[in-house]
Amino acid sequence: MTDHAQSEDLFPPGKFFQARYAALALQARLQEQIRYVSERQKFYPTSLLTCTKSTLDEKFVRKAICHLDAALLNPTLIAETIVNFQQLQLATVLVNVLLEFLRGKCHVGSPVAIANVLCEAERPSAETSATYFSDGARLANRLVSILSVAIEMNEDAMVIHDCYGVILEASLHSRVIWEGFIKHPQVPSLHRILLLEDSRQSVRENISRKIDSVCGGGLPFTCPLSKGEIAGQIWAGISAILPDTVRYPKQCRQLFTMAEHVFRVQDEYERNEGSLRSLMITWSDLLLEHKHEEFVGREETDFVVSGFTKLLLSCIMSLKSFKKPINAGNIMEQIFKRYIFTKRYVLGVSRILDSLIEGFERILSYMQMDKHILTKHSFSTPEVSIATVPILESHTRRELYDLMLALVDDGSTYNTLLKLAGEVESEEYDPVMPTISVDRSMEIRSGTGYVGLYNPRAICYANSLLTQLFMNVNFRKFMLGLELQERDSSQKLLLETQRLFTNMQHSFRRAADPRSFAACVKDSESMPIDISIQMDADEFYNSLFDQWERQLINEERKQQFRSFYGGQTLNQIKSKECEHVSERAEPFFAVQCDVLGKSTLQESLQAFVRGDVMEGDNKYKCESCGGKYVNAVKR
């Protein structure tokens, strides 16, 4: 590249491939220089990681950046409004090469051996970098435009990373570019997309890291901007996005992590009591109004709760530096009741349906159950105890405790906290298995979403059967939908079955207690079954179904009940010597299947219907043939 080379000669309009080749040639020349610097530094201990404080040919770097700047601003090479893929592809190549020149970095060595080794040149002087860009405002607009098109066309994540990265890197050389970028009308919406709305985690993480690096990292001494200035202007945009996080609870983790860091940096340089109090009110409202969703049994973080909790804690710590009362006892109390120890309350059937149908549908969707269970007739139990879900994830819960303690800064708030803790301590509860020390992981529902059954003595046979029946969604729907007129007397077993199934469906405990149900099941002498004595599962199954059926009053309900597991076997004797067939139908609730010697259920069922041959001394007497004894098959 000679001193008299013109930009349009290197990047001729209309010749995309030639322009692309020229950009890559400049990049290759830069890499050669950095590789040369790397060779000179190879005897230094730090050279295996990074080559620092080395001098590139500043004249070459400046000319290359000027040519790249001119190419990006040339409307005959790339239209003001990018309309096709070729123009976007050339723009992204120019952006990538410009980014390497501005950073003075590139990857050196073989891709396998040292693919991650970066060589970095010493930054140019302020006088040199001041001559890089012909029109900083236009370049800022152009780079924002390229970034916007790349997002709109759903370009590869690396293209978006480079587009955003070159804007920040150019801003470290030019205040004009920074101001053009930060004041651009599209930037707020672009930040919202890049930091929150984009479904690609790699995009959200990379953009957050880039912002973190310019707000918190050591800026080059030639940078025309101060750390406080950058953090303050970035924070003004980021804080406006935070209220939208409640709409993207699964995608806001990176934004909150970065926002906390940027907030601390800008607060260090510009702390204002009024602004801090305003933020405390806004964030606490967002935290308390957030619709918390947690699948009991899974240690999943609610990033909205965690994010606002950390921001509030940082905000309060800053407020305390003014040595004035915070007066936030009401916020502390609401956090305690909303997220730490939620209230249990008892509702009748109609109120359960009205107030909890949405929450139950969410639980059912996790469990892949039939949502039609939630029809009006599905809840006929007289009352159900419901617990709203607090924050259970350990790390977030600890952060909430820290936040509440930070909010306690006067005697009144302290007394309120003691009162709330006392109410929790005195609250009545009925644990399945009382213990002195509690391992929450052993008490909370499994991460699969299902509740087990507690085995107090020896009723594993009953628990096994009940679990199988519960997993039959249609049978469960039938049992929960029964209208019981005599629930405290002749239909007591059906009532306890409904209560047990309701607990298994909605409880947050690891296991439901079947003892009240077992007390209603009678043995052959009409006495409650002894839970300390093992019982044959098949015998219990038949007895239980008989007792359930006897408690059903409506004949239509009885027929429906029998249709789930009942049926008829057709006992048949078919003569081999005549056309006569003898048949007799019998009701059944279970089919006896042989296991020994059978590898599949299909084989066992085939054996069940295969039948026995009646011949020799065991011939069948065919009454239709005048009492003649014939060979036959009985099945």
RADA-V800323 format. One record per pair of residues at least 6 apart in sequence whose ideal C-beta (glycine too) atoms are under 7 Angstrom apart, sorted by the first residue. I is the first residue (numbers start at 0). J is the second residue. Records with the same first field share a line. If there is no record, write none. Layout:
# RADA-V800323
I: J + J
This chain:
# RADA-V800323
0: 62
6: 66 + 69 + 70
9: 21 + 66
10: 18 + 21 + 70 + 76
11: 17 + 18
12: 73 + 75 + 76
15: 85 + 89
18: 70 + 76 + 89
19: 89 + 92
22: 92 + 93 + 96
25: 63 + 96
26: 96 + 99
29: 99 + 100 + 105
30: 105 + 107
32: 55 + 56
33: 105 + 107 + 118 + 120
34: 107
36: 50 + 53 + 118 + 120
37: 46 + 50 + 107 + 118
40: 46 + 50 + 53
45: 51
49: 117 + 118 + 119
50: 118 + 119
51: 119
52: 121
53: 120 + 121
54: 121
55: 103 + 120
57: 123 + 127
60: 100 + 123
61: 127 + 130 + 131
63: 100
64: 97 + 100 + 101 + 131
65: 131
67: 93 + 96 + 97 + 100
68: 131 + 132 + 133 + 138
69: 133
70: 76 + 93
71: 77 + 93 + 138 + 141
72: 134 + 137 + 138 + 141
77: 86 + 89 + 90
78: 86
81: 87 + 90 + 148
87: 148 + 149 + 152
90: 145
91: 149 + 158 + 161
94: 145 + 161 + 162 + 165
95: 161
97: 165
98: 161 + 164 + 165 + 168
99: 105
101: 165 + 168 + 169 + 172
102: 168
103: 119 + 120 + 122
104: 117 + 118 + 119
105: 118
106: 114 + 117
107: 113 + 116 + 118
108: 116
122: 219 + 221
124: 221
125: 221
128: 172 + 221
131: 172
132: 138 + 173 + 176
135: 173 + 175 + 176 + 179
136: 175 + 179
138: 169 + 176
139: 176 + 179 + 180 + 183
140: 179 + 183
142: 162 + 165 + 166
143: 180 + 183 + 185 + 186
145: 162
146: 159 + 162 + 163 + 189
147: 185 + 189
149: 158 + 159 + 162
150: 159 + 189 + 192
156: 199 + 201 + 202
159: 202
160: 205
163: 193 + 206 + 209
164: 209
166: 180
167: 209 + 213
169: 176
170: 176 + 177 + 180
171: 218 + 219 + 222
173: 223
174: 223 + 224
177: 224
180: 186
181: 232
186: 236
187: 236 + 239
190: 236 + 240
191: 240 + 243
193: 202 + 206
194: 203 + 206 + 207 + 240 + 253 + 254
195: 240 + 243 + 244 + 247 + 250 + 251 + 254
196: 247
197: 203
203: 250 + 253
204: 253
207: 253 + 254 + 256 + 257
210: 233 + 257 + 261
211: 257 + 260
213: 229
214: 226 + 229 + 230 + 233 + 260 + 261 + 264
215: 260 + 264
218: 226
226: 264
227: 265 + 268 + 269
230: 261 + 264 + 265 + 268
231: 265 + 268 + 269
233: 261
234: 261 + 262 + 265
237: 258 + 261
240: 254
241: 258
242: 285
244: 251 + 254 + 303 + 306
245: 285 + 289 + 303
248: 301 + 302 + 303
251: 302 + 303 + 306
252: 302
255: 302 + 306 + 309
258: 310
259: 309 + 310 + 313
262: 310 + 313
263: 313
266: 317
270: 317
272: 318 + 321
275: 314 + 317 + 318
276: 318
278: 314
279: 311 + 314 + 315 + 318 + 327
282: 307 + 310 + 311 + 314
283: 311 + 330
285: 307
286: 304 + 307 + 308 + 311
287: 333 + 337
289: 303 + 304
291: 301 + 304 + 338 + 388
292: 361
293: 299 + 301 + 388 + 390 + 391
294: 365 + 448
295: 388 + 391 + 443 + 444 + 507
296: 443 + 444 + 445 + 446 + 448
297: 446
298: 392
299: 392
300: 392 + 395
301: 390 + 395
304: 338 + 390 + 395
305: 395 + 398
308: 395 + 398 + 399 + 402
309: 398
311: 402
312: 401 + 402 + 405
315: 325 + 405 + 406
316: 405
318: 325
324: 408 + 409
325: 406 + 408
327: 406
328: 411 + 412 + 415
330: 406
331: 403 + 406 + 407 + 412 + 416
332: 415 + 419
334: 399 + 402 + 403
335: 403 + 419
336: 342
338: 389 + 390 + 399
339: 389 + 399
340: 389 + 423
341: 386 + 387 + 388 + 389
343: 384 + 385 + 386
344: 385
345: 382 + 384
346: 354 + 382 + 383 + 385
347: 382
348: 378 + 379 + 380
351: 378 + 383 + 385
352: 375 + 378
355: 385
356: 373
359: 373 + 505
360: 370 + 373
362: 505
363: 370 + 372
365: 448
366: 448 + 449
368: 472
369: 472 + 476
371: 476
372: 476 + 479
376: 480
377: 476 + 479 + 480
378: 479
379: 480 + 481 + 482 + 483 + 497
380: 497 + 498 + 501
383: 501
386: 507
390: 396 + 399
391: 443
403: 416
406: 412
407: 413 + 416
431: 453 + 508 + 510 + 512
441: 509
442: 508 + 509
443: 507 + 509
444: 450 + 506 + 507 + 508 + 509
445: 509
450: 502 + 503 + 506 + 508 + 510 + 511
451: 509 + 510
452: 462 + 465 + 466 + 510 + 511 + 513
453: 510 + 511 + 512 + 513
454: 462
455: 514 + 530
456: 530 + 531
457: 530 + 531 + 532 + 533
458: 513 + 517 + 530
460: 533 + 534 + 536 + 539
461: 513 + 517 + 539
462: 513
463: 536
464: 536 + 539 + 540
465: 513
468: 474
469: 475 + 500 + 503
474: 563
475: 500
477: 559 + 563
478: 496 + 497 + 500
479: 497 + 500 + 501
481: 493 + 556
483: 490 + 493 + 494
484: 552
486: 494
489: 550
490: 550
491: 519
492: 519 + 520 + 546 + 547 + 550
493: 547 + 550
495: 515 + 516 + 519
496: 516
499: 511 + 513 + 516
502: 511
503: 511
514: 530
517: 528 + 530
518: 527
520: 527 + 528 + 543 + 546
521: 527 + 546
522: 528
528: 534
537: 589
540: 588 + 589
541: 588 + 589
544: 564 + 588
547: 560
548: 557 + 560
551: 557 + 560
564: 588
565: 586 + 587 + 588
566: 587
567: 584 + 585 + 586 + 587
568: 585 + 587
569: 582 + 584
570: 582 + 583 + 585
571: 580 + 582 + 634
572: 581 + 619 + 631 + 633
573: 580 + 631 + 632
574: 619 + 621 + 629 + 631
575: 629 + 630 + 631 + 632
576: 629 + 630
577: 621 + 624 + 629
579: 621 + 623 + 624
590: 607
592: 600 + 603 + 604 + 607
593: 603 + 606
594: 603
597: 603 + 606
608: 634
609: 634
610: 632 + 633 + 634
611: 633
612: 632
613: 619 + 630 + 631 + 632 + 633
614: 630
618: 628 + 629 + 630
619: 628 + 629 + 631
620: 626 + 628
621: 627 + 629
